Amino acid sequence: MTAGLTGRLTAFVQALRAHGIPVGPGETVDAAAVAELLGLAHREQLRAGLAAALLRGQQQRRVFDATFDLYFPLRVGGVSAEASRDELRERLARALAADDRAALAGLAAEAVGALGRFGNPPGSGGWSASQTLDRLRPQTLLAGLLAERQELRARQQPQFTDRLAADQFRHRIDFFRALVATEARRRAAELAGTDEIARRAVTPSVERTDFLYANHAQLAELRRTVQPLARRLATRLAARRRRAARGSIDLRRTVRRSLGTGGVPLRPAYRQRRPQRPELVLLCDVSNSVAGFSDFTALLVQALRDQFSRVRVFAFVNQLAEVTDGGLDRARMVGLHGYSDYGTALGQFADRHLAAVTPRSTVLVLGDARTNRRDPNLAALARIALRARRVYWLNPEPPSLWNTGDSAAAEYASVVPMHPCRNADQLGRFVERLLP
């Protein structure tokens, strides 16, 4: 393998690690063998081979593909782009109708070159996928494509055909939008450096998506990962519980067992332990600012119910309500205003539901601790902590923001331990530490 390809593969692996994909020395050696065998002549074969060598799960594939396109680009340099916007739209409509992937890839490169340049002079600042798509507006081609398809299939079942065609064209348009994003990143990498663009322009995997900044589509994808994440956690926890059940050596039973082997303790006997499953109580802020974080955490805990002896879930905005067996009806949790009021919610829990907390209970408070400058009611949190076995506060904001604005994080952290929990990966690791 040439020195250039070795350096590119090394940088590619480092970028994957920076995005949380665990690539070890063994996988890197396998990837080097794949790259040496396949070379750069057949790019898609190289992509498939490196994915097989480096990845451990399909959920890592999106980050892998975006990073691969930066370090092993389809082309280098610009593409001549003299076509007008109307001409590009006309050619794009034909390529979408024919599902011509090669033509779509070429059009994406032309469109970015013609419509995505910014700076003075144009292109000096870089290339923007969003600007390209705003000017080209491929989604507005859908109606025309459907009308053309309907004319061609007028004798078939029109309603079924229209629905099927609409889905097909939406998928093709989404594919083209992804090609535009890839081309814009490639050109930006030629300006700013591949490593820099790989660090800040590749969308993180769903498990590393920041709860506070996730859009609706990312939150929906996060919810779809709850069950797989719960299964992985349950498998690891069950294995750890089996190991923990084997306690210290039972000397008397070991000596008795050694009588059958001439006094040599070939088979030590161990005392069996029964690790207790903890009770769990969740207090969730479900206001708009942290709703995605609280919803996902509650769903994960519900999926892991078998790992706890008892689970109770309480949610609030500024009024507290138990939601252990039902959905999050936010109307029950909003009083005269729609802003978070941690002091009132903690006080209501301490006054009305403190019996839910026992010496075996672990209490998790989920929220950003932003009180809208109302009384934080530290005394109520102290009452809960005094009764529980453990209390932890999980905050989806980075620690650098805990003491800014209306945040009472520092005050609450003086009563109970507060941990940053910004994505599903951090949450999974915390829950794994929480259980025996």
GUFIVEX-536686 format. One record per residue (C-alpha): x, z, y. Coordinates in Angstrom, 3 decimals, m for minus. Layout:
% GUFIVEX-536686
((X, Z, Y))
...
END
This chain:
% GUFIVEX-536686
((0.000, 0.000, 0.000))
((1.380, m0.971, 3.417))
((2.316, 1.641, 5.998))
((m0.449, 0.405, 8.329))
((m3.144, 0.803, 5.688))
((m1.757, 4.224, 4.719))
((m1.911, 5.437, 8.324))
((m5.427, 4.079, 8.782))
((m6.652, 5.741, 5.585))
((m5.045, 9.054, 6.575))
((m6.712, 8.986, 9.995))
((m10.032, 8.060, 8.353))
((m9.827, 11.042, 5.986))
((m8.963, 13.388, 8.856))
((m11.994, 12.141, 10.809))
((m14.264, 12.792, 7.812))
((m12.892, 16.329, 7.520))
((m13.532, 16.906, 11.228))
((m17.186, 16.060, 10.581))
((m17.443, 18.617, 7.791))
((m17.035, 16.351, 4.755))
((m14.764, 18.261, 2.327))
((m12.089, 15.760, 1.333))
((m9.285, 17.356, m0.652))
((m5.866, 16.066, m1.728))
((m7.234, 14.805, m5.036))
((m9.938, 12.707, m3.374))
((m7.388, 11.381, m0.868))
((m5.056, 10.247, m3.666))
((m7.985, 8.527, m5.403))
((m8.942, 6.818, m2.131))
((m5.382, 5.570, m1.666))
((m5.449, 4.051, m5.150))
((m8.787, 2.364, m4.368))
((m7.483, 0.991, m1.057))
((m4.309, m0.342, m2.686))
((m6.337, m2.039, m5.419))
((m9.023, m3.586, m3.198))
((m7.106, m4.195, 0.030))
((m8.854, m5.308, 3.218))
((m10.027, m8.740, 2.083))
((m13.369, m7.543, 0.720))
((m14.623, m5.003, 3.231))
((m17.906, m3.997, 1.576))
((m16.182, m3.500, m1.771))
((m13.637, m1.294, m0.021))
((m16.475, 0.678, 1.605))
((m18.153, 1.271, m1.759))
((m14.877, 2.185, m3.466))
((m13.828, 4.687, m0.804))
((m17.314, 6.245, m0.779))
((m17.114, 6.750, m4.545))
((m13.681, 8.362, m4.213))
((m14.326, 10.581, m1.185))
((m17.980, 11.656, m1.138))
((m19.714, 14.385, m3.113))
((m23.299, 13.753, m2.074))
((m25.539, 11.035, m0.678))
((m26.311, 13.187, 2.379))
((m22.743, 12.526, 3.567))
((m23.123, 8.757, 3.477))
((m24.387, 8.210, 7.040))
((m21.366, 9.941, 8.596))
((m19.074, 8.130, 6.166))
((m20.469, 4.679, 7.053))
((m20.270, 5.233, 10.825))
((m16.673, 6.466, 10.536))
((m15.696, 3.675, 8.129))
((m16.953, 1.071, 10.618))
((m14.546, 2.501, 13.221))
((m11.415, 2.601, 11.073))
((m12.157, m0.574, 9.085))
((m14.056, m2.691, 11.660))
((m15.766, m5.967, 10.845))
((m13.941, m7.688, 13.686))
((m11.341, m6.986, 16.356))
((m11.645, m7.887, 20.020))
((m14.578, m9.334, 21.923))
((m17.021, m12.064, 20.999))
((m17.816, m14.951, 23.310))
((m21.211, m14.102, 24.838))
((m22.462, m16.824, 27.170))
((m26.057, m16.837, 25.907))
((m28.855, m15.646, 28.160))
((m31.158, m12.752, 27.326))
((m34.077, m15.087, 26.532))
((m31.912, m17.202, 24.241))
((m30.666, m14.093, 22.427))
((m34.258, m12.875, 21.957))
((m35.311, m16.240, 20.563))
((m32.450, m16.338, 18.065))
((m33.058, m12.686, 17.179))
((m36.714, m13.420, 16.378))
((m35.666, m16.231, 14.013))
((m33.064, m14.023, 12.292))
((m35.554, m11.178, 11.884))
((m38.177, m13.522, 10.436))
((m35.669, m14.900, 7.925))
((m34.060, m11.487, 7.247))
((m30.666, m13.130, 7.829))
((m28.274, m10.152, 7.799))
((m25.200, m12.219, 8.697))
((m26.973, m13.753, 11.704))
((m28.166, m10.311, 12.804))
((m24.591, m8.980, 12.688))
((m23.372, m11.867, 14.834))
((m26.233, m11.420, 17.284))
((m25.476, m7.709, 17.624))
((m21.904, m8.525, 18.652))
((m23.088, m11.177, 21.123))
((m25.776, m8.909, 22.572))
((m23.364, m6.049, 23.222))
((m20.912, m8.442, 24.856))
((m23.582, m10.020, 27.051))
((m25.856, m7.088, 27.874))
((m23.988, m3.883, 27.093))
((m21.075, m4.016, 29.542))
((m20.864, m1.396, 32.267))
((m18.290, m0.460, 34.884))
((m16.752, m2.413, 37.732))
((m15.683, m5.027, 36.761))
((m18.202, m5.265, 33.861))
((m16.695, m3.988, 30.648))
((m14.059, m1.836, 32.311))
((m16.148, 1.288, 31.740))
((m17.127, 0.406, 28.202))
((m20.081, m0.858, 26.206))
((m23.437, 0.822, 25.732))
((m25.775, 0.363, 22.769))
((m28.711, 1.914, 24.630))
((m28.227, m0.410, 27.620))
((m28.048, m3.405, 25.273))
((m31.245, m2.457, 23.465))
((m33.074, m1.617, 26.709))
((m32.324, m5.101, 28.039))
((m32.932, m6.973, 24.788))
((m36.005, m4.929, 23.716))
((m36.135, m6.073, 20.067))
((m39.178, m3.878, 19.344))
((m41.333, m6.121, 21.540))
((m40.751, m9.009, 19.121))
((m42.838, m7.301, 16.430))
((m46.236, m8.647, 17.578))
((m44.993, m12.238, 17.643))
((m43.368, m11.906, 14.223))
((m46.579, m10.516, 12.748))
((m48.673, m13.295, 14.270))
((m46.358, m15.909, 12.815))
((m46.423, m14.228, 9.401))
((m50.227, m14.037, 9.480))
((m50.499, m17.749, 10.088))
((m48.262, m18.455, 7.105))
((m50.241, m16.167, 4.786))
((m53.755, m16.686, 6.086))
((m55.136, m17.269, 2.598))
((m53.860, m13.980, 1.194))
((m55.292, m10.493, 1.717))
((m54.735, m10.157, 5.464))
((m54.928, m6.372, 5.870))
((m52.489, m5.602, 3.051))
((m50.152, m8.391, 4.168))
((m50.160, m7.230, 7.796))
((m49.267, m3.665, 6.861))
((m46.505, m4.777, 4.503))
((m45.076, m7.253, 7.014))
((m45.125, m4.674, 9.821))
((m43.101, m2.235, 7.716))
((m40.640, m4.957, 6.732))
((m40.080, m6.066, 10.314))
((m39.681, m2.493, 11.568))
((m36.974, m1.901, 8.958))
((m35.217, m5.116, 10.022))
((m35.402, m4.140, 13.699))
((m33.994, m0.687, 12.855))
((m31.186, m2.406, 10.936))
((m30.387, m4.546, 13.976))
((m30.411, m1.503, 16.271))
((m27.896, 0.181, 13.949))
((m25.691, m2.933, 14.087))
((m25.754, m2.802, 17.889))
((m24.750, 0.874, 17.852))
((m21.893, 0.111, 15.447))
((m20.633, m2.755, 17.614))
((m20.763, m0.652, 20.786))
((m18.770, 2.127, 19.092))
((m16.211, m0.396, 17.815))
((m15.628, m1.803, 21.283))
((m15.496, 1.687, 22.816))
((m12.869, 2.637, 20.211))
((m10.689, m0.265, 21.315))
((m10.782, 1.153, 24.854))
((m10.656, 4.921, 24.304))
((m8.982, 5.128, 20.892))
((m10.523, 5.246, 17.437))
((m9.836, 8.939, 16.845))
((m11.538, 9.939, 20.113))
((m14.666, 7.851, 19.456))
((m14.827, 9.077, 15.845))
((m14.795, 12.643, 17.165))
((m17.495, 12.364, 19.826))
((m19.603, 9.274, 19.063))
((m20.388, 9.601, 15.350))
((m23.707, 11.375, 14.756))
((m23.076, 14.470, 12.614))
((m24.617, 14.890, 9.175))
((m28.071, 16.427, 9.106))
((m26.737, 19.800, 7.932))
((m24.412, 19.926, 10.981))
((m27.043, 18.780, 13.481))
((m27.436, 21.316, 16.276))
((m30.877, 22.947, 16.053))
((m31.287, 23.122, 19.835))
((m30.508, 19.462, 20.491))
((m32.151, 17.808, 17.485))
((m34.831, 15.223, 18.261))
((m38.107, 14.869, 16.357))
((m36.637, 12.483, 13.791))
((m33.657, 14.775, 13.142))
((m35.922, 17.826, 12.815))
((m38.080, 15.955, 10.309))
((m34.951, 15.037, 8.339))
((m33.818, 18.670, 8.513))
((m37.101, 19.803, 6.992))
((m36.593, 17.321, 4.150))
((m33.243, 18.966, 3.386))
((m34.762, 22.436, 2.924))
((m35.478, 22.100, m0.796))
((m32.098, 20.526, m1.760))
((m30.258, 23.151, 0.318))
((m32.309, 25.948, m1.274))
((m31.536, 24.631, m4.764))
((m27.805, 24.519, m4.050))
((m27.847, 28.028, m2.613))
((m29.933, 29.381, m5.505))
((m27.532, 27.883, m8.046))
((m24.496, 29.462, m6.387))
((m26.267, 32.791, m5.925))
((m27.390, 32.898, m9.557))
((m23.824, 32.285, m10.744))
((m22.517, 34.988, m8.421))
((m25.201, 37.412, m9.592))
((m24.219, 36.801, m13.224))
((m20.593, 37.584, m12.380))
((m21.608, 40.674, m10.427))
((m23.655, 41.964, m13.355))
((m20.427, 42.507, m15.298))
((m19.060, 45.756, m13.899))
((m15.916, 47.743, m14.666))
((m14.529, 48.293, m18.165))
((m16.436, 50.797, m20.305))
((m13.490, 52.719, m21.822))
((m15.460, 54.484, m24.580))
((m17.123, 51.310, m25.873))
((m13.835, 49.395, m25.623))
((m12.011, 52.008, m27.782))
((m14.837, 52.035, m30.303))
((m14.821, 48.229, m30.494))
((m11.011, 48.205, m30.953))
((m11.299, 50.158, m34.236))
((m12.209, 46.913, m35.948))
((m8.948, 45.287, m34.797))
((m6.516, 48.047, m35.680))
((m6.792, 49.816, m32.313))
((m5.949, 46.691, m30.291))
((m8.591, 46.166, m27.535))
((m8.980, 42.433, m27.991))
((m12.560, 42.411, m26.694))
((m13.022, 44.755, m23.710))
((m16.532, 46.113, m23.148))
((m17.927, 46.168, m19.621))
((m20.558, 48.289, m17.978))
((m23.570, 46.187, m17.091))
((m24.872, 46.355, m13.535))
((m28.143, 45.123, m12.106))
((m27.591, 43.870, m8.570))
((m30.717, 44.598, m6.585))
((m32.419, 41.796, m4.740))
((m32.957, 42.774, m1.110))
((m36.194, 42.803, 0.808))
((m36.232, 40.478, 3.792))
((m38.147, 40.690, 7.067))
((m37.957, 37.810, 9.569))
((m38.810, 38.108, 13.275))
((m38.927, 34.530, 14.601))
((m39.104, 33.307, 18.176))
((m41.174, 30.108, 17.902))
((m41.175, 29.136, 21.586))
((m40.412, 25.501, 22.336))
((m36.732, 26.109, 23.134))
((m35.873, 27.381, 19.622))
((m38.858, 26.277, 17.515))
((m36.813, 23.893, 15.340))
((m34.334, 26.629, 14.451))
((m36.997, 29.216, 13.589))
((m39.170, 26.754, 11.649))
((m36.262, 25.561, 9.510))
((m35.024, 29.100, 8.818))
((m38.502, 30.274, 7.799))
((m38.900, 27.255, 5.499))
((m35.513, 27.914, 3.893))
((m36.311, 31.581, 3.303))
((m39.673, 30.673, 1.786))
((m37.907, 28.212, m0.526))
((m35.548, 31.050, m1.582))
((m38.303, 33.612, m2.179))
((m37.177, 34.141, m5.788))
((m33.847, 35.430, m4.488))
((m35.548, 38.316, m2.650))
((m37.713, 41.103, m4.003))
((m40.084, 40.754, m1.029))
((m40.313, 38.528, 2.048))
((m42.390, 39.081, 5.182))
((m42.342, 36.759, 8.180))
((m43.461, 37.590, 11.720))
((m43.477, 35.069, 14.563))
((m43.875, 35.400, 18.313))
((m43.672, 33.767, 21.689))
((m44.876, 36.719, 23.690))
((m47.362, 38.105, 21.146))
((m46.456, 39.023, 17.564))
((m48.355, 37.769, 14.490))
((m47.595, 37.904, 10.764))
((m47.270, 34.445, 9.185))
((m45.982, 35.363, 5.734))
((m48.683, 33.424, 3.892))
((m49.707, 30.881, 6.515))
((m48.429, 28.255, 8.896))
((m47.104, 28.845, 12.379))
((m50.226, 28.775, 14.556))
((m48.587, 29.214, 17.971))
((m51.933, 29.889, 19.655))
((m51.905, 33.356, 18.021))
((m48.480, 34.085, 19.516))
((m49.031, 33.136, 23.150))
((m50.626, 35.538, 25.621))
((m51.152, 34.912, 29.331))
((m48.065, 32.716, 29.629))
((m46.024, 30.489, 27.333))
((m42.597, 32.059, 27.802))
((m40.626, 34.161, 25.328))
((m40.975, 37.914, 25.706))
((m38.658, 39.609, 23.232))
((m39.286, 43.088, 24.592))
((m43.056, 42.890, 24.034))
((m42.688, 41.314, 20.584))
((m40.129, 43.879, 19.392))
((m42.299, 46.672, 20.758))
((m45.388, 45.371, 18.958))
((m43.471, 45.141, 15.692))
((m42.034, 48.660, 16.050))
((m45.479, 50.097, 16.893))
((m47.660, 48.178, 14.415))
((m45.547, 46.867, 11.540))
((m42.604, 49.230, 11.116))
((m43.917, 50.161, 7.654))
((m42.834, 46.641, 6.550))
((m39.219, 47.831, 6.893))
((m37.778, 50.076, 4.170))
((m34.265, 51.382, 3.414))
((m33.836, 48.295, 1.182))
((m34.852, 45.827, 3.900))
((m32.660, 43.354, 5.708))
((m34.177, 42.302, 9.027))
((m33.272, 38.961, 10.611))
((m34.154, 38.346, 14.249))
((m34.146, 34.621, 15.030))
((m33.926, 33.481, 18.631))
((m31.792, 32.764, 21.680))
((m32.393, 36.238, 23.240))
((m33.523, 34.668, 26.517))
((m36.039, 37.162, 27.854))
((m37.120, 35.287, 31.010))
((m35.797, 38.345, 32.887))
((m38.290, 40.704, 31.270))
((m37.497, 44.127, 29.798))
((m35.476, 43.529, 26.575))
((m36.839, 46.776, 25.061))
((m33.608, 47.803, 23.337))
((m35.262, 51.022, 22.185))
((m37.674, 49.089, 19.933))
((m34.795, 47.169, 18.328))
((m32.944, 50.460, 17.794))
((m36.011, 51.911, 16.012))
((m36.071, 48.913, 13.659))
((m32.317, 49.161, 13.017))
((m32.589, 52.892, 12.288))
((m35.159, 52.283, 9.555))
((m33.671, 49.134, 7.934))
((m30.713, 48.813, 5.623))
((m29.263, 46.051, 7.797))
((m30.343, 44.104, 10.875))
((m28.787, 40.825, 11.975))
((m29.583, 38.651, 14.966))
((m29.088, 34.893, 14.456))
((m28.665, 33.043, 17.740))
((m28.737, 29.204, 17.830))
((m26.867, 29.105, 21.142))
((m23.045, 29.029, 21.244))
((m21.462, 32.383, 22.195))
((m20.248, 30.889, 25.477))
((m23.894, 30.827, 26.663))
((m24.924, 34.285, 25.471))
((m24.338, 35.998, 28.803))
((m25.595, 33.282, 31.143))
((m28.858, 33.040, 33.056))
((m31.670, 35.120, 31.541))
((m29.845, 35.737, 28.254))
((m29.902, 39.359, 27.046))
((m27.676, 38.533, 24.069))
((m24.922, 40.963, 25.102))
((m27.440, 43.819, 25.404))
((m29.000, 43.111, 22.020))
((m25.548, 42.662, 20.453))
((m24.727, 46.216, 21.504))
((m27.523, 47.417, 19.172))
((m27.278, 45.021, 16.178))
((m24.690, 42.425, 15.066))
((m25.356, 38.989, 16.564))
((m24.134, 35.812, 14.848))
((m24.129, 32.218, 16.119))
((m26.213, 29.972, 13.863))
((m26.347, 26.488, 15.300))
((m27.021, 24.275, 12.278))
((m28.174, 24.260, 8.664))
((m24.607, 24.458, 7.378))
((m23.947, 27.734, 9.226))
((m27.353, 29.085, 8.197))
((m26.722, 28.325, 4.532))
((m23.357, 30.108, 4.611))
((m24.930, 33.150, 6.285))
((m27.758, 33.389, 3.737))
((m25.230, 33.087, 0.919))
((m23.288, 36.045, 2.329))
((m26.491, 37.980, 2.830))
((m27.483, 38.016, m0.833))
((m25.655, 39.959, m3.569))
END
